[in-house]
Amino acid sequence: MVVLVSGSGTNLQALLDAVEAGGVEGYGARIVAVGADRAGIEGLARAERAGIPTFVRRVPEYASRAEWDLALTEATAAYEPDLVVSAGFMKIVGQEFLARFGGRLINTHPALLPSFPGAHGVRDALAYGAKVTGCTVHFVDEGVDTGPVIAQGVVEILDEDHNDGGAALHERIKEVERRLLVDVVGRLSRDGYRIEGRKVRLRDE
């Protein structure tokens, strides 16, 4: 898999740890490259410390968003991944990337989709007065957080979560998100899968 990051790379680290603990055969996957839309971030440093190739494609370096998307697509495709994991990658990919990696691009979102899509899932769940929220691992399609759901994890919203703008809640969601992402990537890699409309089925289901 190729993992795409934009920041500290904690989800990337969880995947690195899983591969190291289980080995490629035990876990079912290995990371062949890490890409980013920014240079000088900890996510890239994590990859470099692990001896994994990296690449950076910054949006401002291209004349249009479409040209950036093509460059990102070509850089990712060079490693011939079976899966691409958006692990805190804060850019929306375009038509070229989806045409190449549709059905193979995984994203995480800090809410129980289809509730609270978009950039402020934690804040929106608190503002709505929801009693539970969580995280979703899903395949990416042309919409924003609208792709088929692979797995979800539930996190209870506590009264005190309204006192800090959702910071503590977001941290609890991230803990569940990391475990869920590691589990999902391993299962998809080991067992195979198929997408039937909005349903994602593992090979043994």
Number of C-alpha atoms within 10 A of each C-alpha: 21 23 28 29 27 22 19 16 22 18 24 26 17 15 25 18 13 21 20 14 11 13 13 15 10 13 20 17 22 19 21 17 24 25 24 25 20 17 16 11 15 15 27 28 16 18 22 14 8 12 11 15 15 20 17 19 18 15 18 10 10 13 9 10 15 16 15 21 23 16 19 24 21 15 17 25 16 9 15 14 18 14 20 25 25 25 25 21 20 14 14 13 20 18 15 18 20 17 12 14 20 17 20 15 22 25 21 27 25 28 29 23 22 12 12 19 18 15 13 12 21 25 18 17 22 20 12 9 10 11 12 14 25 25 27 26 26 24 24 25 20 14 8 11 23 16 22 21 22 22 16 23 17 15 21 14 21 14 9 11 15 16 10 9 14 20 14 16 23 20 11 15 23 20 14 18 24 20 15 19 27 19 16 18 21 22 17 19 18 17 13 12 15 13 14 9 8 12 12 19 15 16 12 7 8
